[in-house]
Amino acid sequence: MRRALLLLPMLTMPLLTLGAPNARADDRRDHERARAALAAGEIRPLAELLGEVERRYVGRVIATELEREDGRWIYEFKLLPPSGRVVELRLDAATGALLRSRGPVEERR
């Protein structure tokens, strides 16, 4: 089961505000699930991983999602590097380990 929890809706905010009436209830439940996972120690705080991503990789984080896939929490970060081509990073939400990247990701020196 794949369910995305929108945490930084910078790019999709207009879509959320114009969405279906049940969207707000679903968002509330998603946030509650994310808070519960954090409280239970199942995931690391978003702020910690956000800082690590911005220190390690070239680019600015423009969107973040927390997803639950096959019983595992995954943070997805979208970076906008100077090249303008969006990069996607998927990190294990419990450990912060990089699981996969899409696009020309560049590590800082």
C-alpha positions as semicolon CSV with decimal commas, in nm:
position;residue;x (nm);y (nm);z (nm)
1;M;0,000;0,000;0,000
2;R;0,138;0,337;-0,094
3;R;0,006;0,647;0,078
4;A;0,177;0,985;0,060
5;L;0,164;1,237;0,341
6;L;0,221;1,587;0,213
7;L;0,446;1,775;0,453
8;L;0,576;2,070;0,251
9;P;0,308;2,147;-0,007
10;M;0,493;2,439;-0,166
11;L;0,427;2,327;-0,522
12;T;0,081;2,177;-0,476
13;M;-0,088;2,422;-0,239
14;P;-0,339;2,551;-0,497
15;L;-0,443;2,193;-0,575
16;L;-0,501;2,113;-0,209
17;T;-0,713;2,418;-0,138
18;L;-0,933;2,346;-0,440
19;G;-0,953;1,971;-0,372
20;A;-1,243;1,755;-0,266
21;P;-1,423;1,825;0,064
22;N;-1,277;1,508;0,218
23;A;-0,920;1,621;0,142
24;R;-0,893;1,812;0,469
25;A;-1,008;1,514;0,676
26;D;-0,759;1,289;0,496
27;D;-0,480;1,544;0,549
28;R;-0,561;1,559;0,920
29;R;-0,545;1,179;0,949
30;D;-0,219;1,172;0,754
31;H;-0,064;1,428;0,986
32;E;-0,184;1,234;1,287
33;R;-0,024;0,916;1,148
34;A;0,302;1,102;1,090
35;R;0,299;1,246;1,444
36;A;0,226;0,902;1,588
37;A;0,513;0,748;1,390
38;L;0,748;1,019;1,517
39;A;0,631;0,975;1,878
40;A;0,678;0,598;1,850
41;G;1,032;0,644;1,721
42;E;0,948;0,488;1,385
43;I;1,073;0,792;1,192
44;R;1,329;1,066;1,244
45;P;1,211;1,427;1,261
46;L;1,170;1,590;0,923
47;A;1,379;1,890;1,033
48;E;1,679;1,665;1,103
49;L;1,669;1,493;0,767
50;L;1,591;1,815;0,583
51;G;1,906;1,970;0,730
52;E;2,113;1,666;0,637
53;V;1,984;1,667;0,279
54;E;2,056;2,038;0,234
55;R;2,407;2,000;0,380
56;R;2,493;1,694;0,173
57;Y;2,343;1,772;-0,168
58;V;2,355;2,071;-0,403
59;G;2,014;2,229;-0,442
60;R;1,719;2,363;-0,249
61;V;1,446;2,136;-0,117
62;I;1,120;2,234;-0,287
63;A;0,890;1,952;-0,174
64;T;0,883;1,677;0,084
65;E;0,652;1,382;0,135
66;L;0,634;1,107;0,392
67;E;0,509;0,779;0,250
68;R;0,433;0,437;0,389
69;E;0,535;0,161;0,147
70;D;0,522;-0,207;0,232
71;G;0,535;-0,133;0,605
72;R;0,829;0,108;0,572
73;W;0,825;0,486;0,617
74;I;1,004;0,678;0,341
75;Y;1,080;1,048;0,310
76;E;1,085;1,178;-0,046
77;F;1,271;1,503;-0,106
78;K;1,262;1,699;-0,430
79;L;1,564;1,923;-0,484
80;L;1,604;2,205;-0,729
81;P;1,975;2,242;-0,812
82;P;2,122;2,537;-1,006
83;S;2,087;2,334;-1,328
84;G;1,708;2,362;-1,291
85;R;1,647;1,988;-1,331
86;V;1,454;1,852;-1,031
87;V;1,618;1,568;-0,840
88;E;1,426;1,321;-0,626
89;L;1,581;1,155;-0,321
90;R;1,411;0,875;-0,126
91;L;1,540;0,819;0,226
92;D;1,453;0,561;0,488
93;A;1,256;0,770;0,740
94;A;1,387;0,569;1,036
95;T;1,759;0,577;0,954
96;G;1,801;0,856;0,700
97;A;1,980;0,618;0,462
98;L;1,952;0,704;0,093
99;L;1,739;0,438;-0,076
100;R;1,720;0,580;-0,427
101;S;1,777;0,895;-0,626
102;R;1,638;1,010;-0,958
103;G;1,805;1,278;-1,160
104;P;2,153;1,426;-1,160
105;V;2,212;1,449;-0,783
106;E;2,537;1,623;-0,687
107;E;2,697;1,593;-0,345
108;R;2,852;1,900;-0,186
109;R;3,227;1,900;-0,138
